[in-house]
Amino acid sequence: MAYAHMAAVYDRLMADSPYGEWLDWVEGHFAKGEKPRHVIDLGCGTGTIAIPLAKRGYRVTGVDLSAEMLAVAYDKMRREQVEITWVEQDMRELELPQADAVISLCDSLSYLTEEADVQETFRRVFDHLAEGGSFLFDVHSPYKMLHIFGDETFTYMDDEVSYIWQCFCDPLRLEVEHQLTFFIRQPEGLYERVEEEHLQRAYQPIQLIRWLSDAGFADIVVTADYSDRPPKETSERLFFAARKPKR
């Protein structure tokens, strides 16, 4: 299962990620309309977005497929002394009470590697939104799949955890298989080797816009790289904002 081993070291590996920029982008969109009370965070991982939102006064439900990631999120929540509902669930089978907003950040939707799965997820999100509610998410761009991941190998070395990260790209499907080998230091000083495989796929923006529209969304806006600017050919991360119309 994805993140089965990685959960324990995920926050260390992602420590330099711009979570503040994700949060600013989300709250910037919330500020344009009525502030949501209840937010569903799809693919919430270890809760690094959900927990700050809860501390800012939102009622948050975090949804993830990985029980290991949710266990880490729960421990972090207890340390931060906030209340969040954690749900182990596949976003393609979302079954929860309605919310005022649904977010899915850190390229969680890029793990949906079949078109039908993306379309079903969009339909589920639409059904779980109150009228006027926002759906905000980001995904890897086709450019990033082809030219940043490509068939590259990345390495990271640290006293506590190191990894070898190999990427294998299918350019026709805009799909990348990530093969990760971790070396995790154990209490006795030895290193345990663990391996994981992750599969991600990019879609053309026009496809995602069409599927959002087919699901019933309106006011669809696409920007890039944490900004309000439209995507360029070399944009690496695409941000989508859509709204469920009021009747």
Secondary structure, 3 states (H helix, E strand, C coil): CCCCCHHHHHHHHCCCCCHHHHHHHHHHHHCCCCCCCEEEEECCCCCCCHHHHHHCCCEEEEEECCHHHHHHHHHHHHHHCCCCEEEECCHHHCCCCCEEEEEECCCHHHHCCCHHHHHHHHHHHHHCEEEEEEEEEEEECHHHHHHHHCCCEEEECCCCEEEEEEEEEECCCCEEEEEEEEEEECCCCCEEEEEEEEEEECCCHHHHHHHHHHHCCEEEEEEECCCCCCCCCCCCEEEEEEECCCC
